[in-house]
Amino acid sequence: MRKIFVGYSVWSLILIGVISLFWSTIGWVLLIVVPAVFVGLYDLMQTKHSIWRNFPLFGRGRWVMEFIRPFIRQYLIESDTDGTPINRMFRSVVYQRAKGAPDTVPFGTKVDTYRIGYEWIGHSMSALHVSEVESNPRIVVGGPACKRPYSASLFNISAMSFGALSKNAIMALNLGAKMGGFAHNTGEGGISPYHLRHGGDLIWQIGTGYFGCRNADGAFCADSFQKKSMQESVKMIEIKLSQGAKPGHGGILPANKNTIEIARIRDVEPHTLVDSPPSHSAFSSPIEMMLFIQALRELSGGKPIGVKLSVGRRSEFVALCKAMIETGVQPDFITVDGGEGGTGAAPLEYANSIGMPLRDALAFVCDCLMGFDLKKDIRVIASGKVLTGFHLIKNFSLGADMCYSARGMMMALGCVQSLLCNTNRCPTGVATQDPGLTAGLVVADKAQRVASFHGETIMAVMDILSSAGLNSVHQLNRTHIFRRVSQEKILRYDEVFPYLTIASLLSEPYPACFEQEMRESCATSFRPGACLAIHDSGLRLMV
């Protein structure tokens, strides 16, 4: 009897299992098929998408593939050298140096050394040991009128605002700057409590929106500026005229990132799209800009005042130099942002087709300053895709005194180039205001990585200098860098970007490469040709 009962129980359990499996399968089928049928019927009847209408349900596969395409390409398809905007090779070296991991590469270069545009530095047969190279190099920023000059690192954090970046990202960057002894540019979004929490050196950027030092109507407020500029953490002030990724466009803060806290810091309405004006309201001519610089220097107690720009019309920068000569006022530093610069949100045409590339712009600005005999008192900062020691070396050879990096520092924080900066969905918590995503970024850990990336990159610079037989970045010049310009021809930087004779723009005859710019520029207007001098007739036309 017991055997019959056990057998019956076993078969009962098997039967129940089969029935359950059957209904479970039917349930899953119904769960999948029924919604699919309704989606297909909707696709067949809707009128907005022809692919959905012609291929119900299956036509949606295109949208799925469009969504996953960037991730598939980045992680499975692209090579180490063809990824954009930053390729895998450079991303990897940033991650390695940030983590303190080995950053050597096996089996030789992956770069095509015979391609047009390939560049390298000439090494020396009398190379030095790296210990013979200047350690912890610094550059003093502050001209004759500056009462409180700043000793800066050669490599600093570029402008990234709180709002574009999360509070944890800002705190990690600033703590990293404090640990590594370098400067942190606030971006035009103003000085937030997160910039001040760890006491890292700040470069306060003031854009066309005057965030943090503006009146209710958006105009510049001298009282607010004076109060904030006197803070001990603020070491320099940078007036942003334009930025490389969107010159002449103004900054953009999407409404979904403009929280109540950010709005309070910027003195704007929360949950609205904040679009900074394309130009400044505090001045309207080069001479007025010099007077504004002088006013900021006095209000800040004599701290270094500089300007940031992306070079557009060359004659406009010449006009700035003419205004410096005419007024006797000059900035303490000039930041040159290349057209390849990055941003969280820019129109495609601006990112691709507006603004002079960094190396060309940097050579022009340095030459122009030398031509007016101003370079000796004005420091030049290079910004735009600066990720490795050789990027710094190339900029220094052209005349830069310091460099900024934004995307490099973001990657040191953990950025994976997901290209979601403008959506508030950054998966690493760097470029988002979503508290759930921001919480994933641990400040203490990422700050150490930022400091490590900075230190390792400076060490790479020192290593390259030692191979070139130099013991200081100040010995670098354009004769040290080579560029392949064709399959048969190689030029040095001094041949690609010939030096201008010092003070050659202070009197005629002007160098031929600057004749047009000198002719169409004047200190009283930014617009080329506004005071065009016609030398043959001796007349001056006001256009």
Backbone hydrogen bonds, N-H to C=O, Kabsch-Sander energy under -0.5 kcal/mol:
donor,donor_aa,acceptor,acceptor_aa,energy
5,F,1,M,-2.1
6,V,2,R,-2.6
7,G,3,K,-2.6
8,Y,4,I,-2.7
9,S,5,F,-2.5
10,V,6,V,-2.5
11,W,7,G,-2.5
12,S,8,Y,-2.2
13,L,9,S,-2.6
14,I,10,V,-2.4
15,L,11,W,-2.6
16,I,12,S,-2.8
17,G,13,L,-2.5
18,V,14,I,-2.6
19,I,15,L,-2.7
20,S,16,I,-2.8
21,L,17,G,-2.7
22,F,18,V,-2.5
23,W,19,I,-2.8
24,S,20,S,-2.7
25,T,21,L,-2.7
26,I,22,F,-2.9
27,G,23,W,-2.7
28,W,24,S,-2.8
29,V,25,T,-2.8
30,L,26,I,-3.1
31,L,27,G,-2.6
32,I,28,W,-1.7
33,V,29,V,-3.9
34,V,30,L,-1.6
36,A,32,I,-1.6
37,V,33,V,-2.6
38,F,34,V,-2.1
39,V,35,P,-2.7
40,G,36,A,-2.6
41,L,37,V,-2.5
42,Y,38,F,-2.3
43,D,39,V,-2.8
44,L,40,G,-2.2
45,M,41,L,-1.3
46,Q,42,Y,-2.3
50,S,48,K,-0.6
53,R,49,H,-1.9
54,N,50,S,-2.5
55,F,51,I,-2.5
58,F,56,P,-3.0
59,G,55,F,-2.8
60,R,57,L,-1.3
61,G,58,F,-1.7
62,R,59,G,-1.2
63,W,60,R,-0.5
64,V,60,R,-1.7
65,M,61,G,-2.5
66,E,62,R,-2.3
67,F,63,W,-1.8
68,I,64,V,-2.1
69,R,65,M,-1.6
72,I,68,I,-2.6
73,R,69,R,-2.8
74,Q,70,P,-2.4
75,Y,71,F,-2.3
76,L,72,I,-2.3
77,I,72,I,-1.0
77,I,73,R,-1.0
78,E,73,R,-3.2
87,N,85,P,-0.5
88,R,79,S,-0.5
89,M,80,D,-2.9
91,R,87,N,-2.4
92,S,88,R,-2.8
93,V,89,M,-1.6
94,V,90,F,-1.8
95,Y,91,R,-2.4
96,Q,92,S,-2.8
97,R,93,V,-2.3
98,A,94,V,-2.4
99,K,95,Y,-2.1
100,G,96,Q,-0.8
101,A,96,Q,-2.6
113,T,111,V,-1.0
115,R,112,D,-1.3
117,G,484,R,-3.2
118,Y,115,R,-1.8
120,W,482,F,-1.9
122,G,480,H,-2.3
124,S,467,S,-3.1
127,A,124,S,-0.8
128,L,466,S,-2.8
132,E,129,H,-2.6
133,V,130,V,-1.3
134,E,471,N,-2.7
139,I,152,A,-2.5
141,V,139,I,-0.5
141,V,150,Y,-3.2
142,G,140,V,-0.5
146,C,143,G,-1.6
147,K,302,G,-1.0
148,R,302,G,-2.5
150,Y,141,V,-2.3
152,A,139,I,-3.2
152,A,150,Y,-0.8
154,L,137,P,-0.6
156,N,403,C,-2.3
157,I,183,A,-2.7
158,S,405,S,-2.4
160,M,185,N,-1.0
163,G,161,S,-0.6
163,G,165,L,-2.4
165,L,161,S,-2.4
166,S,430,V,-2.7
170,I,166,S,-2.3
171,M,167,K,-2.5
172,A,168,N,-2.4
173,L,169,A,-2.5
174,N,170,I,-2.5
175,L,171,M,-2.7
176,G,172,A,-2.4
177,A,173,L,-2.4
178,K,174,N,-2.2
179,M,175,L,-2.6
180,G,176,G,-2.3
181,G,177,A,-1.4
182,F,177,A,-1.8
184,H,201,D,-2.3
185,N,157,I,-1.8
185,N,183,A,-0.5
186,T,203,I,-2.4
190,G,187,G,-0.9
192,S,190,G,-0.7
195,H,192,S,-1.0
196,L,192,S,-0.8
197,R,193,P,-1.2
199,G,196,L,-0.6
202,L,233,S,-3.1
203,I,184,H,-2.0
204,W,202,L,-0.6
204,W,236,M,-2.5
205,Q,187,G,-0.6
205,Q,203,I,-0.7
206,I,238,E,-3.2
207,G,205,Q,-0.6
210,Y,207,G,-1.3
213,C,210,Y,-2.2
215,N,219,A,-2.8
218,G,215,N,-1.8
221,C,213,C,-2.9
222,A,220,F,-0.6
225,F,221,C,-2.0
226,Q,222,A,-2.7
227,K,223,D,-2.1
228,K,224,S,-2.1
229,S,225,F,-2.9
230,M,226,Q,-1.1
231,Q,228,K,-1.3
234,V,231,Q,-1.0
235,K,202,L,-2.8
235,K,233,S,-0.7
236,M,202,L,-1.3
237,I,304,P,-2.4
238,E,204,W,-2.8
239,I,306,G,-3.1
240,K,206,I,-2.6
240,K,238,E,-0.7
241,L,239,I,-0.8
241,L,308,K,-3.0
242,S,308,K,-1.3
246,K,243,Q,-0.8
249,H,246,K,-1.6
250,G,246,K,-0.6
253,L,274,V,-2.5
257,K,254,P,-1.6
258,N,254,P,-0.8
258,N,255,A,-0.7
259,T,257,K,-1.8
263,A,259,T,-2.7
264,R,260,I,-2.0
265,I,261,E,-1.9
266,R,262,I,-2.3
267,D,263,A,-1.3
268,V,263,A,-2.1
271,H,258,N,-3.4
272,T,269,E,-0.7
274,V,253,L,-2.4
275,D,273,L,-0.7
276,S,251,G,-2.3
276,S,274,V,-0.6
287,I,523,A,-1.5
289,M,285,S,-2.2
290,M,286,P,-2.0
291,L,287,I,-2.0
292,F,288,E,-1.9
293,I,289,M,-2.3
294,Q,290,M,-2.3
295,A,291,L,-2.1
296,L,292,F,-2.5
297,R,293,I,-2.3
298,E,294,Q,-1.9
299,L,295,A,-2.6
300,S,296,L,-2.1
301,G,298,E,-1.1
302,G,297,R,-2.9
306,G,237,I,-2.7
307,V,333,F,-1.6
308,K,239,I,-2.8
309,L,335,T,-2.7
314,R,312,G,-0.5
316,E,313,R,-1.3
317,F,313,R,-0.9
317,F,314,R,-0.5
318,V,314,R,-1.8
319,A,315,S,-2.0
320,L,316,E,-1.5
321,C,317,F,-2.0
322,K,318,V,-2.4
323,A,319,A,-2.1
324,M,320,L,-2.0
325,I,321,C,-2.1
326,E,322,K,-2.6
327,T,323,A,-2.6
328,G,324,M,-1.9
332,D,305,I,-3.5
333,F,305,I,-0.8
334,I,379,R,-2.6
335,T,307,V,-3.4
336,V,334,I,-0.6
336,V,381,I,-3.3
337,D,309,L,-2.7
337,D,335,T,-0.6
338,G,336,V,-0.5
338,G,383,S,-2.6
339,G,356,M,-1.6
341,G,338,G,-2.1
351,A,347,P,-2.3
352,N,348,L,-2.3
353,S,349,E,-2.5
354,I,350,Y,-1.3
356,M,311,V,-2.0
361,A,357,P,-2.5
362,L,358,L,-3.4
363,A,359,R,-2.1
364,F,360,D,-2.0
365,V,361,A,-2.7
366,C,362,L,-2.4
367,D,363,A,-2.3
368,C,364,F,-2.8
369,L,365,V,-2.4
370,M,366,C,-2.1
371,G,367,D,-2.7
372,F,368,C,-1.5
373,D,370,M,-1.4
374,L,369,L,-3.5
375,K,369,L,-0.9
377,D,374,L,-1.5
378,I,374,L,-1.1
379,R,332,D,-2.3
379,R,377,D,-0.5
381,I,334,I,-2.6
382,A,402,M,-2.3
383,S,336,V,-2.2
384,G,404,Y,-0.5
387,L,385,K,-0.7
392,L,388,T,-1.7
393,I,389,G,-2.4
394,K,390,F,-2.4
395,N,391,H,-1.8
396,F,392,L,-2.8
397,S,393,I,-2.3
398,L,394,K,-1.2
399,G,395,N,-0.7
399,G,396,F,-0.9
400,A,395,N,-2.4
401,D,380,V,-3.2
402,M,380,V,-1.6
403,C,154,L,-2.1
404,Y,382,A,-2.7
405,S,156,N,-1.6
410,M,406,A,-2.3
411,M,407,R,-2.3
412,A,408,G,-1.8
413,L,409,M,-1.3
414,G,410,M,-0.7
414,G,411,M,-0.7
415,C,410,M,-2.3
423,T,420,L,-2.1
424,N,420,L,-0.5
425,R,420,L,-0.9
426,C,431,A,-0.5
429,G,426,C,-1.4
432,T,430,V,-0.6
437,L,434,D,-0.7
438,T,434,D,-2.8
439,A,435,P,-1.9
440,G,437,L,-1.1
441,L,438,T,-2.0
442,V,440,G,-0.8
443,V,441,L,-0.6
446,K,442,V,-2.4
447,A,443,V,-2.7
448,Q,444,A,-1.4
449,R,445,D,-1.3
450,V,446,K,-2.3
451,A,447,A,-2.4
452,S,448,Q,-2.3
453,F,449,R,-2.7
454,H,450,V,-2.2
455,G,451,A,-2.5
456,E,452,S,-2.9
457,T,453,F,-2.0
458,I,454,H,-2.3
459,M,455,G,-2.0
460,A,456,E,-1.8
461,V,457,T,-1.9
462,M,458,I,-2.2
463,D,459,M,-2.3
464,I,460,A,-2.3
465,L,461,V,-2.4
466,S,462,M,-2.2
467,S,463,D,-1.7
468,A,464,I,-1.5
469,G,466,S,-1.2
470,L,465,L,-2.8
475,Q,472,S,-1.5
476,L,473,V,-1.5
480,H,477,N,-1.7
481,I,478,R,-0.6
482,F,120,W,-3.2
483,R,491,L,-3.0
484,R,118,Y,-2.6
485,V,483,R,-0.7
485,V,489,K,-1.8
486,S,489,K,-1.5
491,L,483,R,-2.6
493,Y,478,R,-0.9
493,Y,481,I,-2.4
494,D,478,R,-1.1
495,E,492,R,-1.7
496,V,492,R,-2.0
497,F,493,Y,-3.7
503,A,370,M,-2.6
504,S,501,T,-1.9
505,L,371,G,-2.7
506,L,503,A,-1.3
514,F,511,P,-2.1
515,E,511,P,-0.6
515,E,512,A,-0.9
518,M,514,F,-2.6
519,R,515,E,-1.9
520,E,516,Q,-2.2
521,S,517,E,-0.7
522,C,525,S,-0.6
525,S,522,C,-1.2
529,G,520,E,-4.0
530,A,527,R,-1.8
532,L,529,G,-1.1
533,A,519,R,-1.0
534,I,532,L,-0.5
534,I,539,L,-1.9
535,H,533,A,-0.9
538,G,534,I,-1.6
539,L,534,I,-0.8
541,L,532,L,-1.6
541,L,539,L,-0.5
543,V,530,A,-1.4
543,V,541,L,-0.7
